[in-house]
Amino acid sequence: MKGMDPKLRGTLLFGAVVIQVLLLGHGATLDFQAGNFSDTDQNFGEAFFTLLPEMVDIATFIGCIFLEVILLWRVHPGAQCVLMPFMMYAPLYYFADLARKASGIGVNCKTFKMPAIWFAAVGGVGIFLVAGLMILGVVYDAWLYNNKRGLRVREE
């Protein structure tokens, strides 16, 4: 990241912000209301498949924030102070909207009961961790291949 071209850095930063704005627009039009459920308590499977779009959105927000922090690390501190509040607004608004829509809904697992907002947040973090580990594995394999440090086959 230290030697990255400033134009490429700006393009990636702009892309991350655009993704957050698109998710913000998607979050405002969610059809996720407590009235759409047959009851206020859902079992694990029903809640997982019902809240999966919200979990994916949360994972995307986490990934965008992670990328934005990395890209803004080498930018002037004054620009950081101006840009970060704008980038933090979208996830905060989305989470507040999701909490409002998910109030009163619980998820019943066999051993515990969890509010739907926490279920979606934990699921989003889990999706981000799985996707992040997969991406790190691909990047590591590409690095091994580029540096010729991969598996070598002995020729006899």
C-alpha positions as CSV (number, residue, x, y, z in Angstrom):
1,M,0.0,0.0,0.0
2,K,2.9,2.3,0.5
3,G,3.9,2.5,-3.1
4,M,0.4,2.5,-4.5
5,D,-0.4,5.0,-7.3
6,P,-2.6,7.8,-5.9
7,K,-5.0,7.5,-8.8
8,L,-5.5,3.8,-8.0
9,R,-6.0,4.6,-4.3
10,G,-8.6,7.2,-5.2
11,T,-10.4,4.8,-7.5
12,L,-10.5,2.1,-4.8
13,L,-11.7,4.6,-2.2
14,F,-14.4,5.9,-4.5
15,G,-15.5,2.4,-5.3
16,A,-15.8,1.5,-1.6
17,V,-17.8,4.7,-0.9
18,V,-20.1,3.9,-3.9
19,I,-20.8,0.4,-2.6
20,Q,-21.7,1.9,0.8
21,V,-24.1,4.4,-0.7
22,L,-25.7,1.7,-2.8
23,L,-26.2,-0.5,0.3
24,L,-27.6,2.5,2.1
25,G,-30.2,2.9,-0.6
26,H,-30.9,-0.9,-0.4
27,G,-31.3,-0.7,3.4
28,A,-33.9,2.1,3.2
29,T,-36.1,-0.1,0.9
30,L,-35.9,-3.3,2.9
31,D,-39.2,-5.2,3.3
32,F,-38.1,-6.5,6.7
33,Q,-40.8,-5.7,9.2
34,A,-42.0,-7.6,12.3
35,G,-45.4,-8.0,10.7
36,N,-43.9,-10.2,7.9
37,F,-43.2,-12.9,10.4
38,S,-45.9,-15.4,11.6
39,D,-44.7,-14.9,15.2
40,T,-42.1,-12.8,17.0
41,D,-39.8,-15.8,17.7
42,Q,-38.0,-17.6,14.9
43,N,-36.0,-20.8,15.0
44,F,-32.4,-20.8,13.8
45,G,-33.0,-21.9,10.2
46,E,-35.9,-19.6,9.5
47,A,-34.1,-16.6,11.0
48,F,-30.9,-17.4,9.1
49,F,-32.5,-17.5,5.7
50,T,-34.7,-14.5,6.5
51,L,-31.9,-12.4,7.8
52,L,-29.2,-13.6,5.2
53,P,-29.5,-10.4,3.1
54,E,-28.9,-8.2,6.1
55,M,-26.0,-10.4,7.2
56,V,-24.4,-10.0,3.7
57,D,-25.0,-6.2,3.9
58,I,-23.3,-6.1,7.3
59,A,-20.3,-8.1,6.0
60,T,-20.0,-5.8,3.0
61,F,-20.1,-2.7,5.3
62,I,-17.3,-4.2,7.4
63,G,-15.2,-5.0,4.3
64,C,-15.7,-1.5,3.0
65,I,-14.7,0.2,6.3
66,F,-11.7,-2.1,6.5
67,L,-10.6,-1.1,3.0
68,E,-11.3,2.6,3.5
69,V,-9.2,2.7,6.7
70,I,-6.3,1.0,4.9
71,L,-6.6,3.4,1.9
72,L,-6.9,6.5,4.1
73,W,-3.9,5.6,6.3
74,R,-1.5,7.5,4.0
75,V,-3.7,10.5,3.3
76,H,-3.2,13.9,4.9
77,P,-4.8,14.0,8.4
78,G,-7.1,16.9,7.4
79,A,-8.5,14.9,4.6
80,Q,-9.0,12.0,7.0
81,C,-11.0,14.1,9.3
82,V,-13.3,15.3,6.5
83,L,-13.7,11.9,4.7
84,M,-14.2,9.5,7.6
85,P,-17.5,11.0,9.0
86,F,-19.0,10.7,5.5
87,M,-17.9,7.1,5.3
88,M,-19.1,6.2,8.7
89,Y,-22.6,7.7,8.2
90,A,-23.9,4.9,5.9
91,P,-23.3,2.0,8.2
92,L,-24.5,3.8,11.2
93,Y,-27.8,4.8,9.4
94,Y,-28.2,1.2,8.1
95,F,-27.7,-0.3,11.5
96,A,-30.1,2.1,13.1
97,D,-32.7,1.3,10.5
98,L,-32.2,-2.4,10.9
99,A,-32.5,-2.1,14.7
100,R,-35.7,-0.2,14.3
101,K,-37.2,-2.8,11.9
102,A,-35.9,-5.8,13.9
103,S,-37.1,-4.7,17.3
104,G,-39.3,-7.2,19.1
105,I,-38.1,-10.2,17.0
106,G,-36.1,-12.9,18.7
107,V,-34.2,-16.0,17.4
108,N,-34.7,-19.2,19.4
109,C,-31.8,-21.6,19.3
110,K,-31.9,-24.7,21.4
111,T,-29.7,-23.3,24.2
112,F,-30.3,-19.5,24.0
113,K,-32.5,-16.8,22.7
114,M,-31.0,-13.8,20.8
115,P,-32.4,-10.6,19.5
116,A,-32.6,-10.5,15.6
117,I,-30.3,-7.5,15.4
118,W,-27.5,-9.3,17.3
119,F,-28.1,-12.5,15.3
120,A,-27.7,-10.5,12.0
121,A,-24.6,-8.7,13.3
122,V,-22.9,-12.0,14.5
123,G,-23.8,-13.6,11.2
124,G,-22.4,-10.6,9.2
125,V,-19.1,-10.8,11.1
126,G,-18.9,-14.5,10.5
127,I,-19.6,-14.1,6.8
128,F,-16.9,-11.4,6.6
129,L,-14.4,-13.6,8.4
130,V,-15.0,-16.6,6.1
131,A,-14.8,-14.4,3.0
132,G,-11.7,-12.6,4.3
133,L,-9.9,-15.9,5.0
134,M,-10.7,-17.2,1.6
135,I,-9.4,-13.9,0.0
136,L,-6.3,-14.1,2.1
137,G,-5.7,-17.7,0.9
138,V,-6.0,-16.7,-2.7
139,V,-3.7,-13.7,-2.3
140,Y,-1.1,-15.9,-0.5
141,D,-1.3,-18.5,-3.2
142,A,-0.8,-15.8,-5.9
143,W,2.2,-14.4,-4.0
144,L,3.7,-17.9,-3.8
145,Y,3.2,-18.4,-7.5
146,N,4.7,-15.0,-8.4
147,N,7.7,-15.6,-6.2
148,K,8.1,-19.2,-7.3
149,R,7.9,-20.5,-3.8
150,G,5.0,-22.9,-4.4
151,L,5.2,-26.7,-4.6
152,R,8.0,-28.0,-6.7
153,V,7.8,-31.2,-8.7
154,R,11.0,-33.2,-8.9
155,E,11.9,-34.3,-12.3
156,E,13.7,-37.6,-12.6
